Protein backbone atom coordinates (compact mmCIF):
# COMPACT_ATOMS: atom_id res chain seq x y z
CA UNK A 1 0.00 0.00 0.00
CA UNK A 2 2.85 2.29 0.87
CA UNK A 3 4.36 1.53 -2.53
CA UNK A 4 1.11 2.48 -4.22
CA UNK A 5 0.98 5.78 -2.35
CA UNK A 6 4.58 6.50 -3.30
CA UNK A 7 3.75 5.90 -6.96
CA UNK A 8 0.75 8.16 -6.69
CA UNK A 9 2.89 10.81 -5.04
CA UNK A 10 5.35 10.73 -7.96
CA UNK A 11 2.58 11.08 -10.50
CA UNK A 12 1.04 13.94 -8.57
CA UNK A 13 4.31 15.84 -8.36
CA UNK A 14 5.10 15.34 -12.06
CA UNK A 15 1.82 16.62 -13.37
CA UNK A 16 2.15 20.26 -12.17
CA UNK A 17 5.73 20.36 -13.48
CA UNK A 18 4.61 19.13 -16.88
CA UNK A 19 1.77 21.62 -16.93
CA UNK A 20 4.13 24.47 -16.07
CA UNK A 21 6.54 23.45 -18.84
CA UNK A 22 3.71 23.30 -21.34
CA UNK A 23 2.48 26.73 -20.25
CA UNK A 24 5.97 28.19 -20.60
CA UNK A 25 6.14 26.88 -24.17
CA UNK A 26 2.73 28.36 -24.92
CA UNK A 27 3.77 31.70 -23.45
CA UNK A 28 6.98 31.74 -25.46
CA UNK A 29 5.11 30.96 -28.68
CA UNK A 30 2.61 33.71 -27.93
CA UNK A 31 5.46 36.16 -27.37
CA UNK A 32 7.00 35.16 -30.69
CA UNK A 33 3.69 35.68 -32.49
CA UNK A 34 3.22 39.10 -30.92
CA UNK A 35 6.74 40.10 -31.89
CA UNK A 36 6.19 38.80 -35.43
CA UNK A 37 2.94 40.77 -35.75
CA UNK A 38 4.77 43.89 -34.62
CA UNK A 39 7.28 43.82 -37.49
CA UNK A 40 5.19 42.48 -40.41
CA UNK A 41 3.23 45.71 -41.12
CA UNK A 42 6.51 47.32 -42.19
CA UNK A 43 6.52 45.07 -45.29
CA UNK A 44 3.84 47.24 -46.88
CA UNK A 45 6.13 50.24 -46.49
CA UNK A 46 8.89 48.33 -48.27
CA UNK A 47 6.47 47.42 -51.08
CA UNK A 48 5.42 51.04 -51.52
CA UNK A 49 9.04 52.18 -51.59
CA UNK A 50 9.88 49.59 -54.25
CA UNK A 51 6.88 50.60 -56.36
CA UNK A 52 7.71 54.31 -56.13
CA UNK A 53 11.34 53.74 -57.11
CA UNK A 54 10.28 51.63 -60.10
CA UNK A 55 7.65 54.18 -61.16
CA UNK A 56 10.26 56.94 -61.12
CA UNK A 57 12.33 54.99 -63.66
CA UNK A 58 9.58 54.85 -66.31
CA UNK A 59 10.04 56.98 -69.44
CA UNK A 60 7.06 59.10 -70.58
CA UNK A 61 8.11 59.13 -74.26
CA UNK A 62 8.39 55.34 -74.31
CA UNK A 63 5.01 55.01 -72.59
CA UNK A 64 3.49 57.31 -75.22
CA UNK A 65 5.00 55.19 -78.00
CA UNK A 66 3.31 52.10 -76.50
CA UNK A 67 0.00 53.92 -76.16
CA UNK A 68 0.12 55.08 -79.79
CA UNK A 69 0.89 51.53 -80.89
CA UNK A 70 -2.15 50.29 -78.98
CA UNK A 71 -4.21 53.04 -80.63
CA UNK A 72 -2.97 51.91 -84.06
CA UNK A 73 -3.87 48.32 -83.25
CA UNK A 74 -7.39 49.30 -82.21
CA UNK A 75 -7.81 51.33 -85.42
CA UNK A 76 -6.65 48.37 -87.51
CA UNK A 77 -9.21 46.14 -85.82
CA UNK A 78 -11.91 48.57 -86.98
CA UNK A 79 -10.26 49.01 -90.42
CA UNK A 80 -9.59 52.73 -89.88
CA UNK A 81 -6.36 52.66 -91.84
CA UNK A 82 -5.63 56.42 -91.91
CA UNK A 83 -5.96 56.63 -88.13
CA UNK A 84 -3.73 53.59 -87.72
CA UNK A 85 -1.03 55.13 -89.94
CA UNK A 86 -1.24 58.41 -88.03
CA UNK A 87 -0.82 56.58 -84.71
CA UNK A 88 2.17 54.62 -86.06
CA UNK A 89 3.72 57.89 -87.25
CA UNK A 90 3.33 59.42 -83.79
CA UNK A 91 4.78 56.31 -82.17
CA UNK A 92 7.73 56.44 -84.56
CA UNK A 93 8.29 60.07 -83.64
CA UNK A 94 8.43 59.14 -79.95
CA UNK A 95 10.91 56.37 -80.74
CA UNK A 96 13.13 58.80 -82.65
CA UNK A 97 13.18 61.09 -79.62
CA UNK A 98 14.21 58.15 -77.44
CA UNK A 99 16.96 57.11 -79.84
CA UNK A 100 18.41 60.62 -79.96
CA UNK A 101 18.20 61.00 -76.18
CA UNK A 102 19.53 57.52 -75.37
CA UNK A 103 21.86 56.54 -78.23
CA UNK A 104 23.57 53.77 -76.22
CA UNK A 105 20.50 52.37 -74.47
CA UNK A 106 19.20 48.97 -75.55
CA UNK A 107 15.82 49.28 -73.84
CA UNK A 108 13.67 51.84 -72.03
CA UNK A 109 11.34 51.10 -69.06
CA UNK A 110 7.64 51.59 -69.84
CA UNK A 111 5.59 49.58 -67.33
CA UNK A 112 5.84 47.79 -63.99
CA UNK A 113 4.27 45.28 -61.67
CA UNK A 114 5.10 45.05 -57.96
CA UNK A 115 4.01 41.87 -56.20
CA UNK A 116 4.37 40.56 -52.66
CA UNK A 117 4.62 36.77 -52.91
CA UNK A 118 4.73 34.93 -49.58
CA UNK A 119 3.94 31.26 -50.12
CA UNK A 120 6.95 29.66 -48.43
CA UNK A 121 6.63 27.69 -45.14
CA UNK A 122 7.73 29.36 -41.93
CA UNK A 123 9.80 26.39 -40.74
CA UNK A 124 13.15 25.88 -42.54
CA UNK A 125 12.66 22.12 -42.07
CA UNK A 126 9.46 22.26 -44.14
CA UNK A 127 11.32 24.29 -46.76
CA UNK A 128 13.94 21.54 -46.94
CA UNK A 129 11.21 18.94 -47.52
CA UNK A 130 9.80 20.95 -50.43
CA UNK A 131 13.28 21.43 -51.90
CA UNK A 132 13.78 17.66 -51.83
CA UNK A 133 10.44 17.26 -53.59
CA UNK A 134 11.60 19.68 -56.30
CA UNK A 135 14.72 17.57 -56.82
CA UNK A 136 12.60 14.45 -57.17
CA UNK A 137 10.29 16.13 -59.69
CA UNK A 138 13.26 17.25 -61.80
CA UNK A 139 14.83 13.79 -61.67
CA UNK A 140 11.54 12.39 -62.97
CA UNK A 141 11.46 15.09 -65.67
CA UNK A 142 8.16 16.33 -64.23
CA UNK A 143 8.78 20.02 -64.89
CA UNK A 144 5.15 21.15 -64.28
CA UNK A 145 5.25 19.63 -60.79
CA UNK A 146 8.69 21.15 -60.22
CA UNK A 147 7.47 24.62 -61.20
CA UNK A 148 4.47 24.32 -58.89
CA UNK A 149 6.69 23.30 -56.00
CA UNK A 150 9.13 26.14 -56.69
CA UNK A 151 6.24 28.62 -56.59
CA UNK A 152 5.58 27.43 -53.04
CA UNK A 153 9.14 28.41 -52.12
CA UNK A 154 8.75 32.15 -52.64
CA UNK A 155 8.84 34.84 -49.99
CA UNK A 156 9.70 38.07 -51.78
CA UNK A 157 8.83 41.49 -53.09
CA UNK A 158 9.17 41.23 -56.86
CA UNK A 159 9.49 44.34 -59.00
CA UNK A 160 8.95 43.45 -62.65
CA UNK A 161 9.72 46.22 -65.15
CA UNK A 162 8.76 45.98 -68.81
CA UNK A 163 11.09 47.64 -71.33
CA UNK A 164 10.67 48.83 -74.88
CA UNK A 165 13.51 47.27 -76.93
CA UNK A 166 15.04 50.02 -79.08
CA UNK A 167 16.78 47.51 -81.34
CA UNK A 168 13.59 45.88 -82.66
CA UNK A 169 10.58 48.09 -81.87
CA UNK A 170 11.24 50.79 -84.54
CA UNK A 171 11.55 48.11 -87.23
CA UNK A 172 8.20 46.66 -86.18
CA UNK A 173 6.52 50.05 -86.57
CA UNK A 174 8.06 50.52 -90.02
CA UNK A 175 6.99 47.05 -91.13
CA UNK A 176 3.43 47.61 -89.92
CA UNK A 177 3.23 50.91 -91.84
CA UNK A 178 4.56 49.22 -94.99
CA UNK A 179 1.96 46.46 -94.73
CA UNK A 180 -0.84 48.98 -94.23
CA UNK A 181 0.28 50.85 -97.36
CA UNK A 182 -0.06 47.53 -99.20
CA UNK A 183 -3.56 47.04 -97.71
CA UNK A 184 -2.33 44.00 -95.77
CA UNK A 185 -4.35 44.95 -92.72
CA UNK A 186 -4.34 41.64 -90.84
CA UNK A 187 -0.59 41.18 -91.30
CA UNK A 188 0.05 44.73 -90.02
CA UNK A 189 -2.02 44.03 -86.91
CA UNK A 190 -0.09 40.83 -86.27
CA UNK A 191 3.23 42.70 -86.43
CA UNK A 192 2.07 45.37 -83.94
CA UNK A 193 0.56 42.80 -81.59
CA UNK A 194 3.80 40.84 -81.57
CA UNK A 195 5.77 44.00 -80.81
CA UNK A 196 3.50 44.85 -77.88
CA UNK A 197 3.67 41.34 -76.45
CA UNK A 198 7.44 40.88 -76.62
CA UNK A 199 8.66 43.70 -74.42
CA UNK A 200 11.82 42.91 -72.47
CA UNK A 201 11.27 41.97 -68.82
CA UNK A 202 13.62 42.65 -65.92
CA UNK A 203 12.91 41.39 -62.38
CA UNK A 204 14.34 42.66 -59.12
CA UNK A 205 13.62 40.53 -56.07
CA UNK A 206 14.01 41.34 -52.38
CA UNK A 207 13.67 38.47 -49.90
CA UNK A 208 10.93 39.07 -47.34
CA UNK A 209 12.71 37.02 -44.63
CA UNK A 210 15.74 39.28 -44.97
CA UNK A 211 13.56 42.39 -44.53
CA UNK A 212 11.84 40.79 -41.54
CA UNK A 213 15.19 39.96 -39.98
CA UNK A 214 16.30 43.58 -40.32
CA UNK A 215 13.07 44.91 -38.82
CA UNK A 216 13.26 42.41 -35.96
CA UNK A 217 16.78 43.62 -35.13
CA UNK A 218 15.67 47.26 -35.34
CA UNK A 219 12.75 46.57 -33.02
CA UNK A 220 14.92 44.59 -30.60
CA UNK A 221 17.39 47.47 -30.41
CA UNK A 222 14.61 49.87 -29.38
CA UNK A 223 13.17 47.52 -26.75
CA UNK A 224 13.67 48.18 -23.05
CA UNK A 225 12.15 44.84 -22.10
CA UNK A 226 14.90 42.22 -22.30
CA UNK A 227 12.57 39.27 -22.87
CA UNK A 228 10.82 40.99 -25.77
CA UNK A 229 14.17 41.86 -27.29
CA UNK A 230 15.22 38.21 -27.01
CA UNK A 231 12.06 37.06 -28.82
CA UNK A 232 12.69 39.57 -31.60
CA UNK A 233 16.26 38.37 -32.02
CA UNK A 234 14.91 34.81 -32.22
CA UNK A 235 12.73 35.97 -35.11
CA UNK A 236 15.73 37.59 -36.79
CA UNK A 237 17.65 34.32 -36.45
CA UNK A 238 14.77 32.29 -37.88
CA UNK A 239 14.21 34.65 -40.80
CA UNK A 240 17.90 34.55 -41.76
CA UNK A 241 17.73 30.76 -41.75
CA UNK A 242 14.65 30.95 -44.00
CA UNK A 243 16.51 33.30 -46.35
CA UNK A 244 19.26 30.73 -46.71
CA UNK A 245 16.86 27.79 -47.04
CA UNK A 246 14.89 29.57 -49.78
CA UNK A 247 18.04 30.16 -51.80
CA UNK A 248 18.04 33.94 -51.77
CA UNK A 249 21.78 33.96 -51.29
CA UNK A 250 24.73 32.40 -53.05
CA UNK A 251 27.14 33.17 -50.21
CA UNK A 252 26.09 31.21 -47.11
CA UNK A 253 29.17 32.29 -45.18
CA UNK A 254 27.85 35.85 -44.93
CA UNK A 255 24.60 34.61 -43.41
CA UNK A 256 26.46 32.28 -41.08
CA UNK A 257 28.42 35.28 -39.81
CA UNK A 258 25.17 37.18 -39.21
CA UNK A 259 23.71 34.24 -37.30
CA UNK A 260 26.83 34.07 -35.14
CA UNK A 261 26.56 37.80 -34.43
CA UNK A 262 22.93 37.44 -33.36
CA UNK A 263 23.86 34.51 -31.12
CA UNK A 264 26.60 36.57 -29.47
CA UNK A 265 24.27 39.54 -29.14
CA UNK A 266 21.67 37.43 -27.35
CA UNK A 267 24.27 36.15 -24.88
CA UNK A 268 25.46 39.66 -24.05
CA UNK A 269 21.86 40.85 -23.76
CA UNK A 270 21.19 38.06 -21.26
CA UNK A 271 24.29 39.08 -19.30
CA UNK A 272 23.20 42.76 -19.26
CA UNK A 273 26.36 43.85 -21.09
CA UNK A 274 26.62 46.97 -23.26
CA UNK A 275 25.46 45.95 -26.73
CA UNK A 276 24.94 49.32 -28.44
CA UNK A 277 27.88 48.95 -30.81
CA UNK A 278 26.94 45.34 -31.61
CA UNK A 279 23.43 46.36 -32.60
CA UNK A 280 24.76 49.19 -34.76
CA UNK A 281 27.17 46.89 -36.60
CA UNK A 282 24.51 44.20 -37.14
CA UNK A 283 21.99 46.71 -38.50
CA UNK A 284 24.54 48.15 -40.90
CA UNK A 285 25.54 44.70 -42.14
CA UNK A 286 21.90 43.75 -42.75
CA UNK A 287 21.16 47.02 -44.56
CA UNK A 288 24.17 46.51 -46.83
CA UNK A 289 23.16 42.92 -47.56
CA UNK A 290 19.60 43.93 -48.47
CA UNK A 291 20.89 46.66 -50.78
CA UNK A 292 23.14 44.25 -52.64
CA UNK A 293 20.61 41.42 -52.76
CA UNK A 294 17.74 43.58 -54.05
CA UNK A 295 20.01 45.19 -56.63
CA UNK A 296 20.41 41.94 -58.56
CA UNK A 297 18.45 41.79 -61.81
CA UNK A 298 17.24 38.88 -63.89
CA UNK A 299 15.69 39.36 -67.30
CA UNK A 300 14.05 37.84 -70.33
CA UNK A 301 13.25 39.43 -73.67
CA UNK A 302 10.37 37.09 -74.46
CA UNK A 303 7.81 37.87 -71.77
CA UNK A 304 4.40 39.41 -72.24
CA UNK A 305 3.61 42.79 -70.72
CA UNK A 306 0.49 43.71 -68.72
CA UNK A 307 -2.68 44.64 -70.57
CA UNK A 308 -2.13 48.41 -70.57
CA UNK A 309 0.92 50.63 -70.48
CA UNK A 310 1.38 52.62 -67.30
C-alpha positions, -999 to +999 in steps of 0.1 A: +000+000+000+028+023+009+044+015-025+011+025-042+010+058-023+046+065-033+037+059-070+008+082-067+029+108-050+053+107-080+026+111-105+010+139-086+043+158-084+051+153-121+018+166-134+022+203-122+057+204-135+046+191-169+018+216-169+041+245-161+065+234-188+037+233-213+025+267-202+060+282-206+061+269-242+027+284-249+038+317-235+070+317-255+051+310-287+026+337-279+055+362-274+070+352-307+037+357-325+032+391-309+067+401-319+062+388-354+029+408-358+048+439-346+073+438-375+052+425-404+032+457-411+065+473-422+065+451-453+038+472-469+061+502-465+089+483-483+065+474-511+054+510-515+090+522-516+099+496-543+069+506-564+077+543-561+113+537-571+103+516-601+076+542-612+103+569-611+123+550-637+096+548-663+100+570-694+071+591-706+081+591-743+084+553-743+050+550-726+035+573-752+050+552-780+033+521-765+000+539-762+001+551-798+009+515-809-022+503-790-042+530-806-030+519-841-039+483-832-074+493-822-078+513-854-066+484-875-092+461-858-119+486-870-103+490-904-096+527-899-064+527-918-056+564-919-060+566-881-037+536-877-010+551-899-012+584-880-008+566-847+022+546-861+037+579-872+033+594-838+048+563-822+077+564-846+083+601-836+084+591-799+109+564-807+131+588-827+132+611-796+142+581-774+170+571-798+184+606-800+182+610-762+195+575-754+219+565-782+236+538-762+205+524-745+192+490-756+158+493-738+137+518-720+113+511-691+076+516-698+056+496-673+058+478-640+043+453-617+051+451-580+040+419-562+044+406-527+046+368-529+047+349-496+039+313-501+069+297-484+066+277-451+077+294-419+098+264-407+131+259-425+127+221-421+095+223-441+113+243-468+139+215-469+112+189-475+098+210-504+133+214-519+138+177-518+104+173-536+116+197-563+147+176-568+126+144-572+103+161-597+133+172-618+148+138-617+115+124-630+115+151-657+082+163-642+088+200-649+052+211-643+053+196-608+087+211-602+075+246-612+045+243-589+067+233-560+091+261-567+062+286-566+056+274-530+091+284-521+087+321-526+088+348-500+097+381-518+088+415-531+092+412-569+095+443-590+089+435-626+097+462-651+088+460-688+111+476-713+107+488-749+135+473-769+150+500-791+168+475-813+136+459-827+106+481-819+112+508-845+116+481-872+082+467-862+065+500-866+081+505-900+070+471-911+034+476-899+032+509-918+046+492-950+020+465-947-008+490-942+003+509-974-001+475-992-036+470-977-023+440-958-044+449-927-043+416-908-006+412-913+000+447-900-020+440-869-001+408-863+032+427-864+021+454-839+006+428-816+038+408-816+058+440-808+035+448-779+037+413-765+074+409-766+087+437-744+118+429-725+113+420-688+136+426-659+129+414-624+143+427-591+136+405-561+140+413-524+137+385-499+109+391-473+127+370-446+157+393-450+136+424-445+118+408-415+152+400-400+163+436-403+131+449-388+133+424-360+168+436-351+157+473-353+128+466-330+149+446-306+174+475-304+146+499-294+132+475-268+137+482-231+121+448-221+149+422-223+126+393-229+108+410-258+142+419-273+152+382-270+121+371-288+127+396-316+163+384-320+149+348-322+127+360-351+157+376-368+177+343-364+148+323-379+142+346-408+179+346-418+177+308-417+147+310-440+165+333-464+193+307-467+169+278-470+149+296-498+180+302-518+180+339-518+218+340-513+247+324-531+271+332-502+261+312-471+292+323-452+279+358-449+246+346-434+265+323-411+284+353-398+252+372-392+237+342-373+268+341-351+266+378-344+229+374-334+239+345-311+266+366-295+243+395-291+217+374-273+243+362-249+255+397-241+219+409-238+212+381-213+243+391-193+232+428-193+264+439-211+266+470-233+255+459-267+249+493-284+279+490-308+269+453-316+234+464-326+248+492-348+272+469-366+245+442-371+220+467-385+245+482-409+255+447-421+219+438-427+212+470-446+242+465-468+232+429-476+196+439-485+209+467-508+231+443-526+206+414-528+177+436-540+200+452-566+204+419-586+185+418-618+172+389-639+157+394-673+140+378-703+132+394-737+104+371-745+078+379-718+044+394-722+036+428-707+005+437-687-027+446-706-021+484-706+009+506-705+014+526-673 
